[in-house]
Amino acid sequence: MPTGIVGEFLDLKAETDADILAMQCGDFYEFFADDAELVADELDLTVSQKSSHGSSYPMAGVPLSELTPYVKALVERGYRVAVADQYETEDGHAREITRVVTPGTLLETADDDARYLAAIVREGDDADGPYGLALADVTTGRFLVTEVDDEGDLRAELYRFDPAEVLPGPRVRNDDRLLGAVREDLSGSVSVFDAEAFAPGRAKHAVREQFGRETADSVGIDSELALRAAGAVLGYVEETGAGVLASITRLTAYGDGDHVAVDATTQRNLELTETMRGDADGSLFETVDHTVTAAGGRLLREWITRPRRDREELNRRLDAVEALASAALARDRLRETLGDAYDLERLAARATSGSAGARELLSVRDSLALVPALADAVSGTALADSPVAAVLERIDRERAATLHDELADALAEDPPKTKTQGGLLRVGYDGELDELIARHEKANEWLDRLAEREKRQYGLSHVTVDRNKTDGYYIQVGKSAADGVPEHYREIKTLKNSKRFVTDELEEREREVLRLEEARGELEYELFEELRERVAADAELLQDVGRAVAEIDALASLATHAAGNDWTRPELADERRLDVEAGRHPVVERTTDFVPNDLRLDGERGFLIVTGPNMSGKSTYMRQAALIQLLAQAGSFVPARTATVGLVDGIYTRVGALDELAQGRSTFMVEMQELSNILHSATADSIVILDEVGRGTATYDGISIAWAATEYLHNEVRARTLFATHYHELTTLADHLPRVENVHVAVDKRDGEVTFLRTVRDGPTNRSYGVHVADLAGVPAPVVSRAGTVLDRLREEKAIEAKGGARGGGGERGGFTGTADGDTKQVVFDLSSGSFSESDDAESTAAGAPGSGGGRNGATPGSASDGASGSAGTAETAGAAETAESAETDRFDPETRAVIEELADVDVAETAPVELLSRVQEWQERLDENR
């Protein structure tokens, strides 16, 4: 077992469950053994060797003043880092662990985003919940607690806040499935903490000690699970030694009653904060974020991901956005002033933790100086009577001015980065310090003039006076003049071109300077700590100012975007409705020549079945409806000519999912789980977006699921719903369910060219244009051509020729040819089974004949494919079939032949039922007239 410095390191490491230990050794923090190699690999440090009683151990170190960036880098990579500081004792010095820095308790972060530490508590083994959840951002002092009903709500909140570190309670940590799901959803780490910290008695005591005995009741927290989670977070912050408990001054309860439910799936599908690819660029937040402060960006992000249901609050925000949008000059002046503000919430946390330096306190001073400037920017403008002025009125301006003046009187204008070398405070701030500074400067002045005096007195040349850690103060004389120095010079070192000397007087002056430096440093640092504690005592004031700055910044950001992009104020309606005129997608409109569309959802028209080709804009149309709803309930203007928005309690989406095979879930399983969540969670006050349901399984299964889900949403849930589908069978539901209506994305087809108009019109579409989309996507021409041929045969309910796969049968490279031996097969597609079967007679069966599989259940075996993209060997067969068909048709009079031709051209699968019935009636009338 090693002893000495390495042994002490390993003993201290054994006391903590941290991944890495940084131990102070004089002016360095050192890492030994495995920790040294790990840190060297992660941070590219040089590894040396430390000998200890016959053994050698890897060693790496960083200077005392440079530990913070190294710890930050390690923690951001998921490591827990313990720090052991050195302190003096009667026998010399000792070391002890003073703090453990974890992903959730890291203060020194340059990231503007919130950095949450979360705790989760569940009672019993019921995975359905409920769950207690607490979230603390130690960088700002924000502290939120709630109770959620089930796992879906829990995962939605965790996804929304994206905590850097999660503390699962005893029941949760033993649930491997849930813990795996949490790890899957989050980018942060999961840490095991003392189970006793989650116990009801201990947790409640921690909350009372932090916030006061009656606080939990006064803010409406009656959930024991929520309090247990809160107590665990407080215990963890205290145990890690972050020192920020003093900045956590407010206990905030939040719940679903005041906010719109937006689950994790919906947040991803609507790309609120990142795109499906994981990029921030292209998200809704990135689109509307014009904030100029870090705190403003955090608040705006919260508004986007946690829309409100409080009509009064939403109208207050909308009033403020309207005022800011219309007062361009005042808004610009306000934003210019805000741009000079620092992150006061985080500065307050740094002050309370004792980690703020003089430069941070200068940032506090400069930010407080902006309060009257912000008031001046509002006063005398159209903003003076708006909610913007009311936000500023929440600041205690007298206290803010007092603290600003104290800091202005105390702090030097350009303080050093370190806190112990002096120069932190202004001359005149403290009389005793001023006296020490004067004596220290006088002593330094004697040293500064020493070289000139020695040259004059002794006739020396090449004389300098300097100082280093090894030799202290010394007189350095060039070798050419070194033999002429006076006798009282004592040589201490010979260099290549010079010699160094000391004198008794110089040593005495050095001792005086060192005493004065030490006294000045100690007194100045003591005064600085008092000043920092003074700032920490006003942490709540700084948080108030910081939150006001953030709110004005977020409101100004929304106003800036609204004014620059022709957005309009939504009218918040009492009834359940979403009525949008010329609505647009807030993100897509930035990059394309967007075609606006109207939308109406209300009590009579509450369920829209949306049909139309792929790539025609169905998904954009539905997503823009959800985003307009969400923006309105975030307090924002919306991209539309007009919008009347009834408030909802939840926004739910189901959009095409990727396979999650690594988690044992296929596309269809994910689809069904998302559908299940919607059917269980949505209410009559919700809005639901379904972009295809049932497409991941066999055709009849998919239609059945989509049909049943439509009926359930319409009859039982009664949520306002937009349902895009390629199952045109569903469009018939509009004839039977009173609130169901059909809309479609229009297509213009002329001279064989297809144009997607991006315009939504009433009624169902008549076809899907999937082959055209394949062509647009760059699918090889032979494939597109063959697909068109097969599609035509299916529509005509005729047999399809299955062609062989040999490439060398005379066709061009990449084309379709006959089989290797030239044979072809006639096959029939059976819709019910979703498969092809071989036809015994290519020309015998007519549509709907017994055994033919005709009608909606299969294609009728008829003549061979027309050979447009087929092999040469089929031309005669196709021609004979066409001749037979022509001869059969010639038996009828022209009017009857016309009806037969029209009937042959009808696409039954793509024609709306009402239109089809109308045409059948017309044909019957025409045939009756010719009898």
N, C-alpha and C positions, 0 to 999 in steps of 0.2 A: 504494500500500500504506500503510495507516494506521500511524502511529507513536504514541509516548506510551502512555498507559494502555490505549487501545483496541487498539493494535498489540500490546502485551504480552499482552492478553487473547486475541487471535486466535492469537498464537504458541503460547500454552499450550494453547489448544483444539486446535490441530493436533497436539499431542503425544499426545493421548488419543483413544480411539474412543468416549468417552462422548457421550451425546446433548446434555448440558447442562454448562456450566462455571459454578461459583460462585467468584469470585475476591475475596479479601479486599482491601479498600482502606480501611485505617484501622479505623474502628469499624463498617464495613458490609461485607457480601458483595454484590458487584455482578455483574449480568448485562448483556452488551452485544450489540448487533446482533440477529441472528435469535434468539439465546437469550433476550434480553430480551422480545421479543414473544411467544415461546412461553410463557415463565414467566408473563407478564402474563395471557395467555389462560387458562392452566391454573389459576392461583392468584389471579386478580383483583388483580394488583398494578398500581400506577400506572406508566406509561411516560413518561419524560422524554427529553431529548435531550442527548447529550454531543458537544461539538465537538472535532475532532481534525484540526489542520492543514487547515482549510478545508472539512472534511466533517463531517456530523452523523450520529450513530449513536444508535439507540434504547438507552435505559439503564433498568434497574430494579434495585432493591436491597432488602435486608432487613438489620436490625440484626445485629451479630455474635452476640448472645445468642439470636437467634430463628431461626437457620438450620435447626436440626434439624427442627422441624415442617414447614418448607417442603420440605426434602429428602425427608422421609418421605412427604409427600403426592405429590411427583413420582415417587418410586421405586415407590410402591404403584400408580401409574398406568402402570408399565412402563418408565419412563425410567431410564437410567444417568446418574448425576450425579457429575461430577468436582469436587473441592474443592481450590482452590489457596490455601494459607495464606501469610501475609506474615511475613517474619523480617528481623531487623536485620542490616546489614552495615556495614563501615567507611565505605562511601560513602552510607549511608542505609538503604535496605531493598530487599528483593527478594521474589519470590514463586515458589513451586513447588507442583506438584500433590502433595498428601500422601495422598489416598485417592480411590477411586472407589466410590461407593455404588450397588449394583445390587439388583435384587429379591431375590436369594439371599444378599446380605451385609448387608442392612439390620438393624441392631441395635435401633433405636429404634422398636419396634412395640408398639402397644397391644393388638393382637390376641392372644388367649390361645392360639390354635392354633399348632402347630409351623410353622416357616417353613424349608423345606428347599431346599438347593442340591444339584442332582443332576448326575452325569456318567455318560454311557453310552458304552461301548466295544464294538466288534465287530471280530472278526478276519476279514479277507477280505470277499468280496462276498456271502456266503450270508445272505440275509435271514432264514433259519430260525434263525440264532443259532449258538452261544450268545452271550450278552451279559454284559459286566461292568457292574455298577451300584454307584455310591457315593452316599450321601445324608448331607449334613451340615446340622444345624440350628445355625447360628452363634449364635443367640440363647440356646442352652442348652449348646452344646459337644457335642451328641450326634453320633456318627459311625458310620454303618452301611455295610457293604459286602457284596456277594453276587454270585453268578453265576447267571443264570437261563437256562433251556434254549432258549426260543424267544420270538418276538415277542409271543405271547399272554401269557406270563408277565411279560414286560417291561412291557407296557401295564397289566397288572393291578397291578404294584407302583407304577408311576407314578400310576395312578388312586388307589391307596390312600394314598400319601404326598402327592400333589398338590403337587409342588415349586413354589416361587415362580419358580425359574429352572433351566433345564436346559442343560448343556454337552454337546453331541453330539461324540463323537470323530470323527476324519477320515472313517472309513468310513460312519458314521451320517449325518453332515451332507451327504454326497453322495447319500444315498438319499432322493430327494424324496418317494417314497411313504411311507416310514416316518416321515420328519420331519413330513409332513403329518398322519399319524395321531397323532403325539405332540402336535402343536399342537391337533388336534381334541379330544383327550382332556383336555387340561390348560387351566387358567386362567392359568398362569404364562407367562413369556417364554422364548425360546430364544436363547442367546448363543453366538457363535463365539469360541473361545479357541485360543490357540497350539497348533498340532498337536503340537509337540515335547513339550508337557506330558503328552501321552498316551503318549509313547514308553516302552517297558518299563524301560530303564535309568534314565531321569530320574524316572519315576513311583515306582519301587521306592526310589530314593534319598530322595525326598521323604517316603515312608512311614517309612523307617528313621530319618530325622532327626527326625521328629515323635514317633514312638512307641517307638523303639529297634530295634536290628538284629534281634532274635529275636521281636519281638512278633507279627508276622504269622503265624509258624509256631505260636507258643504258643496263639493264639486260633483256630487251625484254618483259616487262609486259605491255600489252596494254588492258588487261581485267579489266573493272571497277568492275566486280563482284569479281575478285581475289583481287583487292586492297581493296574493302570493307571488305572482310573476313580478310585480313591482318591487317587493321586498328582496327578491333574489337578485334583481338588477342592482339595487342599491348595495347589497352585500358584496357583490362581485366588484363593483367600482371601488368600494372601500378597501377590499382585500388586495386588489392589484396596485393600490397606492397611487392611482392617477391624480388624486388630490383635487378632484373637480366637484366633489359633492356640494361644495358651497355655491357652485353656479347652478345647481339643479334646484331652483327655488319654486317652481310651479308644477303642480300635479294636474295634468289635463286628462279628463275622461273624454273618450270619443266612442261613437258607436254607429250602427247602421241607421238609427232613427233620423239622423241629420244628414246622412250622406247617401249617395247613389251607389248601389252595389255594382261594382265593375270587376268581375273576377279575372284571374290571371289569364285565362284563355282570351277573354275579350280585350284585355290590355295588349296582348300580343297581336291579336287579329286586327285591331284598329291601329296598331303601330303608334301607340301614344308617346312612348319615350324612345323606342328604337324600332327599326324596321325588322321584317321577318329574317333578314340576313344578320341582324345584330348590330347594325350601324345606327348611330344617332342621327346622322344626316338623312333627311327624308322622313323623319318622324313628325308627329303633330307638334310636340313640344319644340323641336328645333325650328319648326316653321314659324311659330308665333313668339318665339323667345327673342325679344329685343332688349332684354334687361341689361343694365350697365353695372350691376353689383352682384356679388356672389349670393348674398342673402335673397335678393329679388329673384334670381334664377331658381333657387331652392323653393321659394314660395310659389312661384308660377308653376313649377313642376308638380307641386302638391295639389294646386287647384285643378290641374289637368287630370291627374290620376285619381283625385278624390272629389268629384263634383258634388255639389250641395243640393239639398232639398228645401232649404230655408228660403222662402220667397222674399222675405224682408232683406236678408243678407244679399241675395242675388240681385235684387233691385238696387240695393246700395252700390254694389260693384258696377252694375250697368250704368247707374247715374254718373259714377265717377269716370268710367270709360267714355261715356258720351261727352262729358264736360272736357276731358282731356283731348278727345279726338277733334273737337270743334275749336279748341283754343291752341292752335299749332305753336304760336310764338311762346306762350306760357309753358306749354309742354316741353318744348325744346330747351328752354332755360332751366326748367326743373330737372330734366334728364342730364343736362350738362353739369348742374350742381351735384346731382346724385353720383355722377361718375367719379367724383373725388372721395366718395365715402369708402371707408374700410369696413371689414366684416366685424361689426361691434359685438355680435353674439359670440363669435369665436374668440375675440379679444377678451371678453369678460371671462370666458372659461380659462383662457391662458393666465389671466390675472389671479383668479381664485386658486388655480393649481400651483401658483408660484413659479411658473415657467416663462412668464412674460418678461421681456427685457425692456430697456429704455426705448428702443425703436418701436416696440409694440405700444408702449404708453404714449409715445408721440402720435401714433396712429389713432389712438383713442382721443387725444387732444384735438387732432385735425378733424376727426369725424364729428365731434361735438361742436366744433366751430361752424359746421354746416347747418345746424338747426336753425339759427336766425336767417341764414341765407335761403333755406328752403321756404321759410315763412314769407320772406320778401318776394320770392318767385311766385307765390300764390296770391299774396295780398294785392288788391287793386286790379285783379284780373277776373275773368269769368269763373275761375276756379275758387274764388273766395267763398262762394255760397254753395260749393259742391262738397261731396264727401271727402275729397282730397284734403280740404282744410280741416275737416273733423279728424282725420287721421293724425295730422300734426298736433292737434289740440290734446291728444292723449299723452304727449310728452310733457314731463315736468320740466319746463324750460328754465326755471330758476335753478333747480338742482343741476341741470346739465351745464348751465353757465358757470355755476360755482366750481364744479369739478374741472371744467375746461380751464378756468383761470388758475386754479391750483397747479394743474399740470403745466400750464404755460409759464408760471413763475418758477417752477422747479426744474424742469428738464432742459439740459443743454440742447442746442439746436442740431448738433451733429455728434451724437454720443457714439462711443465705440461699441462694437458688437458684443464684447465680453462685459460682464457686470462688475469685475473686480479690479480693473486696471485704472480706474479713475476717469474723470471727464464726463460722468453721467449727468451731473447737476450743474445748474447755473451758479455763477458767483453772485453772492447776495442772498441765496436761498437759506443758508444757515451760517451764523456768525462763527461758531467753532470750526466748521469746515473751511470757511474762508481764511481763518488764521492759519490753519494747517497748510492750505494751498499756498498762501503767501510765503510761509517758511520753506516749503518744498521748492517753490519756484526760485527763491533766493539761493538755496543750496545748489540747485541745478545751474543757476546763473554763474556761480563761482566755478563749477566744473566746466561750463561752456567756455569760460575765458582762460582756463588754466593753460592751455597749449600756447596761446599768445604770450602769456606772462613768462612761461618757461623759455620761450624763444628769445624774448627781449632780455631777460635777466641773465641767461647763461650763454647767449649767442649760439643757440642750437638751430639746426635746420631740419626740415622733414620731421616735425613733431606733431603728433595727434594724440588726443585723449579719447578713449572709448571704453566700452563695457561689454562683457559677455558673461554667460552663466559659469564658465569655468574659471576665468581669471578675475572676475569682478571688474572694477575700474582699473585702468592701467594707462601709463604714458608710453607711447610707441615712438621710437627714434630710429631713423634710417641707419644702416650699418656704417655708412660713411661718416656719420657724426656721433655714433654710439660711444666711441672712445673718449669723447669730450664731455660726457655727462658728469654732473657734480657727484661728490662722494655719497651724499645721502640717498641717491637713487639705488634701489636694490633690484637687480635683474631677476625676472621670474620666468622668461621664456626667450629663446633665440629662434628666429624665423629665417627664411632664406635671405631676405633683403632688409631685415630690421630686427630690433630687440625690444622687448617689453620690460618696463620698470614700474615699481611702486615706491611711494614714500610714506612716511608715518602720517603726514598731514593728509595725503590723499586717502589713506585707509580710514582715518578719522572722519573725513568728509563723507566717505562712502557709507560708513555706519550711520551717520546722521541722515543721509538721503534715504537709506533703506528703512530706518525707523520712521521717518516722515511719510514715506510711501506706504508703509504698512498701516500706519495710523490713519492716513488720509483714505486709503482703500477701505479699511474696516468701517470708518465713520460714514463714508459716502455710501457704501453698500447697505449699512444699517438704515440710513436715511432713505435710500431707494426702496428698501423692503417695506418701510413704513408707508411710503408713497404708493407702492403697489398694493399693500393691504387696504389703503384708503380707496383705491380704484376697485378692488375686489368687494369692498363693503357696498359699493354702488353697482354691483353686477346686475341687479334687477333694473336699475335705471338704464344701463347700457343695453340690456336686452329690449327694453321698451323702445329706445331710440332705434335700435337695430331692426326691430320688427316694423316700426313705422316706415323706416327707409325702404325695407323690403316690400311692404305693401304698396307704397307709392310707385316704386320701381315696377312691380308686377302690373299694376293698373296702367301705368304709362306704356308698358310694353304692349299690352292688349290694344290700347288706343292707337299706338303707332302703327300696328299691323292693320287695324280696322281702317284707319284713315288712308293708308297706302294701298289697300287692296279692295276698296269699295265693299266693305262688309257693313252689315246693317244691324241695328239693335233688335233683338227678338222680343216679341210681346209674350209675356208669361201668362198663359191662360189658366183658368180654374178647371176647365174640363179636360178630359183625356183626348188630346189631339196633337197632331203634328202637321201643320199646314205651311208648306214652303213654296214660294214662288221664285222660279229661276234660281234654284239651289245649285251650289257647286261644291266640289270636294276641296277642302282647304289646302291640301298638299299638292294634289294633282294639278290644280289650276295654275300653279307656279311654273310648271314645266311644259304644258301643252296649251293648244288653242281650245279651251274647254267649252263644251256645249252644255249650258245650264238646263235643268229640268225641274218641273214642278212635282210636288208630292202632297198627297192628302191622306192622312190617317185620322179617323175619328170614330165616333160611336157607330155610325152606319157603314163606314168603309174602314174596317179595322184590320183586315188581313189581305195583303196584296201578294198574289202569285206572279212572280216576275219571270217571264220567258224571253228568249232571244238567243242569238248565236253566242258562242264563246268569243271572247275578245271584243264584244260589242259594247261593253260598259255596264253590264248588270251589276257586277261586284262593286264597281265604283259608285253606282247609283245608290246601292243599299248602304255602303259604308259611309257615304256622305250624309245620309239620313241620320245614322247613328252618331256621327261626329258633330253634326249640327245640334242634335239633342244634347250631346255632352258639352259642347262649347257653351251653349245657353246656360246649362246648369253649373258651369265653371264661372259664370259671370262675364262671359265674353260676348262681343258681337259675333255674327255668323256670316258665312259666305252665301248670301242670297239677296234677292231684291226685297222680299218681305218674308217674315217667318213668325208664325204663331205657335208657341211651344207649350204644351201642357207638361207639367213636371212629372218625372217618372221616379220610381224607387229603385230601378235596376236597368242596366243595359247588358244584354246577353247576345253573344254572337257565336255562330258555328260556321267556320270557313274551312276549306279543304286542309287536311292535316297531313303531315309527313309521317312516314312509317317510324315507329319507335321500337324497332325489333330488339334493340339492346335491352329494353325494359320489358320485352315480351308482349308488346302491344302493336298490332298491325294498324294500318290506316283505318280499317273499318271499326276495329275495337275502339280506337281513339274517337272516331266519329260518333259511335254509339254512347260512349261515356260523356262526351260533350253534350249530346242531345239529352241524355238522362239528366244532367245537371240543370239544363234549361227547363225541362218539363217539371222538375222538382222545385226549382228556385223562383222562376218567373211568376209574377202575379198580374192581375188586371191592370196594375199601374206601371207595368214594365214595358220596355220595347225590346223586341226580339228580331235578330237578323240571322236568317238561315240561308247559307249559300251552298245548296245541294245537301240532300239527305238521302242516304240509301244507295249512293252510287258505288260503294265499295263491295257490293255483293251481287248475286244473281238478279236479273232484271225484275222478275215478279216479286222477289223478296224486297228489293229496294223500293218498288212502287208501293208495296203494301205498307212498309214502314213509313214512307213519306206521307201516304194517304192517312194512316192512323194518327201520325203526329200532327198533321194539319187539323184533323177533326178535334183532337185533344186540345190543341192550342186555341182553336176557335171556340169550342163548347165549354171547356173546363177552365183553362187558364185565362182566356180572353185578353191576352196581351196584344198590344199593337204589334203587328208582325209583317215583315217583308221576307218572302220565301222565294228564292231563285231556284229554278229546277229545269232539267231537261226532260223530265217525265211529263209529257204533254197530257197524259191521262188526268193529271191533277187539275188541269184547267176546267174540267167539267164540274169540279166542286163549286165553282162560282154559281152554277145553276141550282145548287141545292143548299148551300150555306149562306145565310143572309148577309153576313158582313164580309164575305170573300169576294174580291174583285180581281180581274186579270189585267195586267199591264205587260207591255213588251217593249223591247228596244228595237226601233224600226230599222229596216234594211231596204236599200234601193238596189234593184237588180235590173240592169238594162244591157242588152246586147251581150249577155253572158258575163258581164262584169258586176261584181258585188261590192256595194259600198255600205259600210256601217255608219249610220247617221248619228248614232249616240243620242238619239231622241227617244224619250219614253212616251209611249202612247197607250191608251186604254185598249183592252182586249188582248187575246193571246197571240203569240207568233204563229206563223204557219210552217216554219221549218228551222233547223239548227245551223245549217251551213258549216258543218264540221269539216267537210272535205275542203272547203274554201279556206278555213283557218289553217288546215294542214299545209296548204299551198303557201299561205302567207308566212308560215313558220319555216319554210325552206325545205320541206319534205321533198325528196327526189321526184321529178316529174312523172316517171313511170308508176310510182306508188300512188301519187295523186290521181293519175288517169285511171288506173285500175280500180282505185277506191270509188271513183265516180261511177264506173261501170257497175261494180257490185252494188252500190247504193241504188242505182236505177233498177237493177233486177229485183232487189228486195222490195222497193216501192211498188213495182209491177207484180210482185208476188210470183215471180218466175224463178226457175231453177238457176243456180249459179255454177258455172264451170270451175271446178277446183283444178288449178293448173299445177303441173309438176315443177320441181325446183332445180332441174339440171340447167346449168348456165350455158352449156355448149350447144343447145338445140337450134342454133341459127339466129337467136335474138341478139340484140345489141347488149353490150356490157351494162349490167345494172338493170336490164329490162326483164319482163316476165316472158317465159317460154313455155313450151309444152313439157311434159315429162320426158325423161331420158329416152323412152321408147316411143314417144309421140302420142301416148294415150292421154285422154282427158276424162274427167269424171263429172257428172251432173250431181249437184248436192242441193239440199233444201235446208234453210235455216228455220229451226223451231224456236220461236220466241220463249215458249214456256220453259224449255230446258236450257236455252241459251247456247245451243250447239247445232252443228250441221250434221245432216244424215244423207247418205248416198241415195240418189233417186234411181229406181229401176227403169223408169221410162221418162225420157227427157221431154216428150211431147204429149203425153197422154192426159195428164190431169189438169183440169181447169180449176180456176180459183174457187176454193170452197167446196170442191167435190169431195165425196166421202174418201177418207183415208189420205187426203192430199196434204193435210196439215195447213190448209189454206186459211184465209181470214186473218185475224189478229194473232193466231197462234202459230203461224208459220208461212213461209213463202211457198207458192204453188209451183210444183215442177212443171215448167213450160219449156220453151225452146231454149237452145243454148245461148250463152252470152253473145253479145253483138260483135265481139272480136275487136273492138276498137283498140284495146291494149292487150289482146290475147294472142294465141299462137295462130299460125297460118292454117293449121289443120282443122280449124273450127268454122271456116268461112262458109263451106257448103252446107253444113248442118244449120247454121244460123240463117242462111239464105232460104233453105227449104222451109224452115219454120215460119219465116216472115211471109213467104209466098202462100203457105197454107192459111195463115192468119188473114191475109189480104183477100183470098178467095172466100173465106167464111164471111168476112165483113161485107163483101160485094152482094151477098144474098139480100141485104136490107136496103130500104129506100134511103135517100140522102139524109133525111131528118133523123132517122133511127141510127144511121151510121155516125152522125154528128154526136148524138147522145153517147153512143158507145165509145167514141174517141175521147170525149170529155171525161167519161167515167174512167177510161184507161189512164188519163193524165192526172187524176186526183191522187194526192198523197194522203191516204186515210190517216196515217200515223201523225201527220203534221197539221192536219186540218182541224180547226176548232169544231166541237160537236154541234154548236148552234148553226154554224155555216154549213156543215156537212148535211144536217137535216134539211136545211133550206134548199140546198142544191138537189138533194134526192127528191124532194117534193116537186121541184121545177122539172126534173127529168121525167117523173111520173106523169105530170100534166102534159108534157110535150109528147110522150109516147101514147097517152090516151087519145090525143087529138089525131094521131096518125093511124089509129086502128080502123 
